[in-house]
Amino acid sequence: MADKVTALDIAERLSVSRSTVSRAFDPMSRISPDLRRRILKVAHELGYRPTSAARLIMREYPHVIAVVVRDVTNPVRAGIMTRLIRELERNGYLPLVFQVPNARTMSARIEAILSHLPSAVVMTGFRPPSSVLTLCSQRGTPTLILNRGGIKGLAANYVTSDHHGGGLKAAEVLTARGCRNIAFVSGQSVNDPDASEERMRGFLTGLERAGMVACAAQEGDHSYDSGVRAACEFFGASARPDGVFCSNDLMAMGFMDAARESFGLTAPDDYQIVGYDDVEMARWAAYRLSTIAQDMGAVITATVKGVRQLVEKPDHSIRVVVPVDFVARSTTRDPALQEQEK
């Protein structure tokens, strides 16, 4: 039996997008009469017939958006996915969510994902291989990378928080509040390279501008336990830091708990600490964590706007960096009081 003809086959034959083929079968869609006739002619020649279910889906949701995520155990990513799916649906798109554990698995699954004929693919939680982006481009399916930043050496569409600026701001906060022995806990560089690297690069740049270098460093994996391990490493040494930057809030919380339980140290009296993300738990009374807040509302709004632009014009270029902000809570001192103590 011959392989079933899909809308993607027609799209490739005519060098148009899959979404354009879908619109040709919807009499209410905006498409030039000539292009509609060409598409229907090729569909007839190839024996393509959209199912009744497909017609109904195309009428209600003319554009399917594939959303590919590494995992949703991270509270920040879970929040991103919830808001993204809600906003895509609100804008008339049908989001299909695919969970892949890493970039290598993405390479193996991209054909299956594209078989669902998405009008665009949004990826978050990992750096997609260049081969995946190239294949999507060849198939006429635009891609957008969410909150990872640009892919070095490749012109990729993206919407991201200013991770470099966030790291820079964390260094400025700690140095302005009198910290002189500053350590940091980085995130996982394998699965989350762009965001983690940019935060650390910005943080080290901020220390350098203040004429300082980090007194200690620990590579974590964005988990609570890696924050615990970092605290035991830092405070178990003879030279203890008076300022710490953790590249996400969960590690900062683990750090604080271990510092208190194992060493009897609390912030901000014995050390100051800054996290990153501003998750809900950071506001709990047990932590009251000072942190770098991402404006995820603005990130999601820009992402959905970018999807809309790419659906309408697949070769559109999307390059959006959303500013971050420092949220002062109980784990850092008031800089005004710091000046009075000098």
C-alpha positions in Angstrom: 0.0 0.0 0.0 1.4 3.4 -1.0 2.1 5.9 1.8 -0.8 8.2 2.7 -0.5 11.6 1.0 -0.4 14.4 3.5 -0.8 18.2 3.3 3.0 18.4 3.8 3.5 16.5 0.5 1.4 19.1 -1.3 3.2 21.9 0.5 6.6 20.6 -0.6 5.4 20.1 -4.2 4.3 23.7 -4.5 7.0 25.3 -2.2 4.4 26.7 0.2 3.7 26.3 3.9 1.6 23.5 5.3 -0.8 26.2 6.7 -1.3 27.6 3.2 -2.4 24.1 2.1 -4.8 23.8 5.0 -6.3 27.2 4.2 -7.0 26.2 0.6 -9.5 23.6 1.9 -11.3 26.2 4.0 -13.6 28.4 1.9 -13.7 31.1 4.6 -9.9 31.5 4.6 -8.0 34.3 2.9 -6.0 32.9 0.0 -5.6 34.0 -3.6 -8.0 32.2 -6.0 -5.1 31.2 -8.2 -3.1 29.7 -5.4 -6.2 27.9 -4.1 -6.8 26.3 -7.6 -3.1 25.2 -7.8 -3.3 23.6 -4.4 -6.6 21.8 -5.1 -5.3 20.6 -8.5 -2.2 19.1 -6.9 -4.2 17.6 -4.1 -6.5 15.9 -6.7 -3.5 14.6 -8.7 -1.9 13.1 -5.6 -5.2 11.7 -4.3 -5.2 13.8 -1.1 -8.5 14.1 0.8 -8.6 15.8 4.2 -10.8 13.8 6.6 -14.0 15.2 8.0 -12.3 15.6 11.4 -9.4 17.4 9.8 -11.9 19.8 8.1 -13.6 20.6 11.4 -10.2 21.2 13.1 -9.0 23.4 10.3 -12.3 25.4 10.5 -12.0 26.0 14.2 -8.2 26.0 14.5 -6.7 26.8 11.1 -3.2 26.8 12.8 -1.7 24.0 15.0 1.3 25.2 17.0 3.7 22.5 18.2 5.1 23.3 21.7 8.2 21.3 22.5 9.4 21.3 26.2 12.2 19.4 27.9 10.3 18.9 31.2 7.7 20.7 33.4 9.1 19.7 36.8 10.9 23.0 37.1 8.3 25.5 38.6 9.4 28.3 36.2 8.9 26.1 33.1 5.6 24.8 34.4 4.4 28.3 34.8 5.6 29.2 31.3 3.8 26.3 29.7 0.5 27.0 31.5 0.5 30.6 30.4 1.7 29.9 26.9 -0.9 27.3 26.2 -3.7 29.5 27.6 -2.6 32.5 25.4 -2.2 30.4 22.3 -5.7 29.1 22.7 -7.0 32.5 23.4 -5.5 33.7 20.1 -7.3 30.9 18.2 -4.4 28.4 17.9 -4.4 24.7 18.7 -1.3 24.0 20.8 0.1 20.4 20.7 2.6 19.8 23.5 5.5 17.4 23.1 7.8 16.6 25.9 11.4 15.6 25.0 14.1 14.9 27.6 17.0 16.4 25.6 18.3 17.9 22.3 19.3 14.4 21.0 15.8 13.1 21.5 14.5 16.2 19.7 16.5 15.2 16.7 14.9 11.7 16.7 11.4 13.0 17.1 11.3 16.1 14.9 9.9 14.1 11.9 7.0 12.8 14.1 6.4 16.3 15.4 6.3 17.8 11.9 3.9 15.0 10.8 1.2 16.8 12.8 1.6 19.7 10.3 2.1 22.5 12.7 2.1 26.1 11.4 5.0 26.9 13.8 7.1 25.1 16.4 7.9 26.7 19.8 10.8 25.1 21.7 11.8 25.7 25.3 14.0 24.1 28.0 16.9 23.1 25.8 19.1 24.2 22.9 17.7 22.6 19.7 20.3 21.1 17.4 21.0 23.1 14.2 19.9 20.1 12.2 16.4 20.4 13.7 16.1 24.1 12.9 17.4 23.4 9.4 14.9 20.6 8.8 12.0 22.8 10.0 13.1 25.5 7.7 13.3 23.1 4.7 9.8 22.0 5.5 8.5 25.6 5.6 7.7 25.4 9.3 9.0 28.4 11.2 10.5 27.9 14.6 10.8 30.1 17.7 13.0 29.4 20.7 11.5 30.5 24.0 13.6 31.9 26.9 16.9 30.4 25.7 18.4 33.3 23.8 19.9 33.1 20.3 21.7 30.0 19.1 25.3 30.8 18.4 26.3 30.6 14.8 22.7 30.2 13.6 20.0 32.7 12.8 17.2 31.5 15.0 14.1 33.2 16.1 13.8 33.8 19.8 12.0 35.5 22.7 14.0 35.5 25.9 14.5 37.2 29.2 17.7 39.3 29.6 19.7 36.6 31.4 23.0 38.4 31.0 21.5 41.5 32.4 20.0 39.6 35.2 23.4 38.1 36.2 24.9 41.6 36.0 22.2 43.0 38.2 22.8 40.3 40.8 26.5 41.2 41.0 25.6 44.9 41.3 23.2 44.2 44.2 25.6 42.2 46.2 28.6 44.6 45.8 26.4 47.6 46.5 25.4 46.0 49.8 28.9 45.6 51.0 29.7 42.0 50.1 33.4 41.5 49.4 33.7 37.7 49.4 31.2 36.6 46.8 30.5 33.1 45.6 28.1 31.8 43.0 26.2 28.6 42.2 25.7 28.1 38.5 23.0 26.1 36.8 23.2 22.9 34.6 25.2 23.8 31.6 24.3 20.7 29.5 20.5 21.0 29.3 20.1 24.7 29.9 23.3 26.2 28.4 22.2 29.5 27.0 20.3 30.8 30.0 22.8 29.5 32.6 25.9 30.7 30.7 24.4 34.1 30.1 23.5 34.5 33.8 27.0 33.5 34.9 28.7 35.6 32.2 26.7 38.7 33.3 27.4 38.0 37.0 31.2 37.7 36.4 31.2 40.8 34.3 29.5 42.6 37.2 32.1 41.5 39.6 34.9 42.5 37.3 33.4 46.0 36.9 33.5 46.2 40.7 37.2 45.2 40.7 36.4 41.8 42.2 36.5 38.1 41.4 34.4 35.2 42.8 35.9 33.6 45.9 34.2 30.3 45.3 32.0 28.6 42.7 29.9 25.5 42.5 28.1 24.0 39.5 24.5 22.9 40.4 21.7 21.5 38.4 18.9 23.9 39.3 17.7 21.6 42.1 17.1 22.2 45.8 19.7 19.5 46.6 22.4 21.2 44.6 21.9 24.3 46.7 22.3 22.2 49.8 25.6 20.8 48.5 26.9 24.3 47.6 26.2 25.6 51.1 28.0 22.7 52.7 30.9 23.3 50.3 31.2 27.0 50.9 30.6 27.2 54.6 32.6 24.1 55.3 35.7 25.9 54.0 37.9 28.2 56.0 37.1 31.3 53.9 33.4 31.8 54.0 31.5 34.0 51.5 29.5 37.0 52.7 27.5 37.1 49.4 26.1 34.4 47.2 24.3 34.3 43.9 22.3 31.2 42.9 21.2 31.1 39.3 17.7 30.0 40.3 15.5 30.3 43.4 15.2 26.6 44.1 19.0 26.3 44.6 19.0 29.4 46.7 16.3 27.9 49.0 18.3 24.7 49.4 21.3 26.9 50.2 19.5 28.9 52.9 18.1 25.8 54.6 21.5 24.0 54.7 23.2 27.1 56.0 20.7 27.4 58.8 20.4 23.7 59.7 24.1 22.7 59.4 26.0 25.9 60.2 23.5 28.1 62.2 23.9 30.9 59.6 21.0 33.1 58.4 20.6 35.7 55.7 21.1 38.7 55.8 22.9 38.7 59.1 25.7 36.2 58.3 25.6 36.4 54.5 23.5 37.9 51.7 22.0 35.8 49.0 20.2 36.6 45.6 18.3 34.0 43.6 16.8 34.1 40.1 13.3 33.7 38.7 11.0 35.0 41.5 9.0 31.8 41.8 6.0 31.8 44.2 8.0 29.9 47.0 10.6 32.7 47.0 7.9 34.9 48.6 7.1 32.5 51.4 7.8 33.7 54.9 10.4 30.9 55.4 12.6 32.4 52.7 11.6 36.0 51.7 14.3 35.6 49.1 15.7 38.6 47.2 15.8 37.6 43.6 16.0 38.6 39.9 12.5 38.5 38.5 11.7 37.5 35.0 8.7 39.3 33.5 7.1 36.1 32.1 3.9 37.9 31.2 5.8 40.1 28.8 7.8 37.0 27.5 4.6 35.1 26.8 2.9 38.1 25.2 6.0 38.6 22.9 6.1 34.8 22.1 2.4 34.7 21.0 2.9 37.8 19.0 6.0 36.2 17.4 4.0 33.1 16.6 1.3 35.2 14.9 3.9 37.0 12.8 5.6 33.7 11.8 2.3 32.1 10.8 1.5 35.0 8.6 5.0 35.3 7.2 7.2 32.3 7.9 10.4 34.1 7.0 9.8 36.9 9.5 12.7 37.5 11.9 11.9 37.5 15.7 14.6 38.8 18.1 13.1 39.9 21.4 14.9 40.4 24.8 12.7 41.2 27.7 14.3 43.1 30.7 14.5 41.6 34.2 14.3 43.4 37.5 15.6 43.0 41.1 13.1 42.2 43.8 14.5 43.1 47.3 13.3 41.0 50.2 14.8 39.8 53.5 18.0 38.0 52.3 19.8 41.2 51.3 20.4 44.4 53.4 19.0 47.8 52.7 21.7 49.7 50.8 20.8 53.0 52.6 21.6 51.3 56.0 24.7 49.9 54.5 25.9 53.5 53.7 25.1 54.6 57.3 27.3 51.8 58.7 30.4 52.9 56.8 
